[in-house]
Amino acid sequence: MWRIWMLMDPRKVIIIGGALVATIVATNHFVQLSTKYSCWLDGTGSGTCLAPAPAAARNVQHNAPLPGG
């Protein structure tokens, strides 16, 4: 294992790895903040910044109870 560090500088590997992780984390945060459930553009988190759902999607009952039986 020690021979791999003879090919690569450990400082560069750590810096590049940290930059990669920071980029992935920032992208993940922006994707999650842009969902309608955590809309941060209008400051209320109400989801009003996105276009309304089509009529077919508005009729879907989310978290519906399981059928009896």
N, C-alpha and C positions, 0 to 999 in steps of 0.2 A: 504494500500500500504506500510505503514511503516514496517509491519511485515515481508515482504520479505527481508528487509535488516537485520533483526535479524537472518535470515538463511544464508545469503551470506555476505561476507565482501565487502563493496563498492569499496575499493581500488583494490581488485583482479578482480572484475567485470569490472572496467574501464580499467585496464591493459590488461586483456584478450580480451575485446571488441576492444581496440585499436590495439592489435596485429592481431586480425582477420581482421579488416578493412585494415590494412597495407598489409597483405598477399593477400587479394582480389585485392587491387589496384595494387600491384606489378605484380600479375598474369595477370591482365587485360592489363597492359602496355606491358608486354613481348609478349602477344598474338597479340596485335595490331601492335607492332613493327616488328613482324615476318611475316606480310602480304606482298604480293608482291608490294603493293603501297607505303609502307614506309619501304623498306628494308634498314636496317642500317648496315648490315655486310660489304658491300663493300664501305660504306661511301658516296655514291652518291644518294641513295634513288631511284635508277633506276629500281629496281626489278630484277636485273641480278643474284642475289644470289640463286634464286629458279629455279627449273627445268622448262623448257619451257612447255607451255600448250600443250595438245594433239591437233592434227589437227582439230578435230571436234569442240573443244572449241575456236580455233583461228578464225573460220569463223563466230562466233557470233558477231553481231554488237551491242555494248553496247550504251546505250543512244540514240537509234534510234528514229527518229521522229514518232509521231502517224500517222496512216494511214489517208488519207484525206477522207472527207465525211461528 
